[in-house]
Amino acid sequence: MQEAAARAMAQYSRYTNKEGGFSRAIPMENAKTMAPHAWWEQYGMESCPDLQPIAIKLLCLPASASGCEQNWSCFAYVHSDSHKCLTIRNTTNLVWVYSNMHLAQRVQALEQLHQAQP
């Protein structure tokens, strides 16, 4: 485990100091125009095989908490006074159904909007 961490730190140092494959002009130019996760997929394996999968996973995470906030808002609605006797599993299932019902309603509204437009 310590060996893998040491390799990742050495690779991170190569990246920050623009050494190895990161010293070439093409990867650095493409870093300005490519999506970050796509850049790591293309150029990370050569110089940073241990760091590349971590970088890709981190860069693919959503940059906002809106998904979590929507889920907690839905959970708060479902977990009202009248539903406090529900088990955690039943509450989770009800949140899932409620969220998907609202998603289906939004999709249906968008489809109707597209059909109404010429």
TAKAKA-V899299 format. One line per field, one symbol per residue. phi: phi as a letter, one per 20 degrees, with the letter a starting at -180 (. if undefined). burial: 1 if it has 9 or more other ideal C-beta (glycine too) atoms within 8 Angstrom, else 0. A space follows every 10 residues. Layout:
phi = ???
burial = ???
This chain:
phi = .fffffffff ffffffeldm feefffffff ffdefgffff fedfffdcfe egfffffffe ffecdfffff ffffffffef gfdfefffff ffffffffff ffffffffff ffffffef
burial = 0000001100 1111100000 0100001101 0001001011 1011001101 1101110010 0000000001 1001100110 0010010000 1001100110 0100000000 00000000
